[in-house]
Amino acid sequence: MRCVAILICLLAGTSVSRAHEAWIEPSNYTFDRGDMLSAHLRVGQMFRGNSLLYNPDQFERLQVVTGNDSQKIRGRLGDLPAIRHRLSEEGLHVIVYVSTGSRIEYETAEKFARFARAEGLEWIIDEHRRRGCPESCFRETYYRHAKSLIAVAKPSGSDRPLGLQMEIVLLDNPFAAKSDQVRAQVLWQSQPYPNAQITIFHKPPGGSAQRKTVRTDEAGIGVIPLNPGDRYLLNSVYAVPVDNATKSGPLWTTHWA
């Protein structure tokens, strides 16, 4: 569908801060059974960012999954760190965070294009023009879908699809990896996302964060090289044009994993 309205710039000076990554940062990645999990929800770049407060109005899903068991993470409004949860089971645990929708406004098409190129979504630049969308002062709605893996007492278990709209699933357990790489599968609506860009951020102890990208194959799988002891953050984005956009509504929806 083509864009049906010229949007009016209502938020002049709004920055495109959404382009920062969101991640779950636990105090440690290995725990004993019975320990209290403490983790920050962070938004930033290159492993440096601000911590989000616990606010149930700002997330659709916040839970810990182990095996076939799923437990909601509960807290009090304003808790910092946002995640505190008693770990009662052994094995691999997956912490899950899905945000509610937020909006940003692009003042210029060039800012939109810079975002698209950085995330490997060059096609949306041409699609934006093809649909006759405005070149300035247009909006986007975005959602964040974050996961973090921790091991409790022993590293047994595996990551698996959890039904997130946009999701990265590690096909190899990083705590039990026997090689210098793991496979990551990107899923959109539970289906493989081929040719998706996976942005890899990694940071060695005491060193500076580094960034590289890989593309997924036809099965949505990309290979992530590992250095023992480094921290890793994976990011991938899916973009959807909004049909029948209104004057005040968004033209695009993006989902970040």
CORJO-V844970 format. One record per helix or strand. SS is the DSSP state (hx for helix, st for strand). FROM is the first residue (numbers start at 0). TO is the last residue. If there is no record, write none. Layout:
# CORJO-V844970
ss: <SS SS>
from: <FROM FROM>
to: <TO TO>
This chain:
# CORJO-V844970
ss: <hx st st st st hx st st st st st hx hx st st hx st st st st st st st st>
from: <16 20 29 35 47 55 58 68 82 90 101 108 122 137 165 173 180 190 196 208 220 230 236 251>
to: <18 25 30 44 51 57 65 71 85 98 105 117 129 151 169 175 187 191 202 214 224 234 240 255>
